[in-house]
Amino acid sequence: MADSPAQTPGLGAVRERLGRELFARVAGPEGPANRARIHGGPGPRWFGPDRPIRAVHGDASMFVGGLRALLLQSLHPLAMAAVAAHSGYRGDPWGRLQRTSTFLAVTTFGAAADAQAAVDQVRAVHARVRGTTADGAAYAASDPHLLGWVHAAEVDSFLRAHRRYGAHPLDDAGYDGYVADAARVAEALGVLDPPRSLAELAACLDGYRPELRGTPQARAAARFLLLHPPLPWVARPPYAVLASTAVALLPLWTRVPLRLPYLPAVEETGVRLAGHGVTRAIRWAMTPPAGPAAASDPDPGGRPDAERLTR
């Protein structure tokens, strides 16, 4: 019998190369060592294998959700001022992505001791990040209120991206569970009373609305993320699809302050279809194919497909 397309040697080599390059981008040079420690380290985890946070954070839809989160988070002037002054997102965007993705992987899949150590490290960094905006407003990255906004925007973005582009979307009860799981990490980081359900998340986001606006720094960040990514030209077409997909998932009220277009017919047809295509391609590249290696896995069916993406 002829091999299926996914099993042909040529496609297999392409799949391996794309998966390796994507993993290197999001995980950095320490990625293989971190992956081995996260998944192979002994000890209890914060979240068991059946928890919704594993399904959401392990899925390829995170690529869309991460971009949406950055755009949404930028609308808080104090949070954006801290990012612009201290994060180095322009000078070292890949380093920032790699640190964020490693933190998410450790807290979601890693041993509890490693998860707590990652949280402690982030809190130590936050304690040093403080300053004043151009308008004279003081900010501190350790402020529980600002942390609450960053958390809510992130969770909402990952959830909405997974609901639309995840391999196995959850029901409302599952997403309630995801919000509750994410609250465990948020509390460890210093967020006070984070939302624990879809309803609480929606109310939390609405509560921040009066504080949000499109500052010059926020619009500059959006232009950098959407129009001038630090990528080779060959990677820009698929990235443009990811960027368009992330924008299409933003609430309508964000378009004017960030000066983003709104094209409903295009977003509901072409952008959505293209978004499904690119997330499926990422999932295909980063999920190990079935074969002898999978057969030797002591529990080949026990992990959700999402967790395999992190391996």
Summary of the structure (lengths in Angstrom):
residues: 311
radius of gyration: 19.4
end to end distance: 30.3
largest distance: 71.0
contacts: 962
relative contact order: 0.15
helix: 69%
strand: 3%
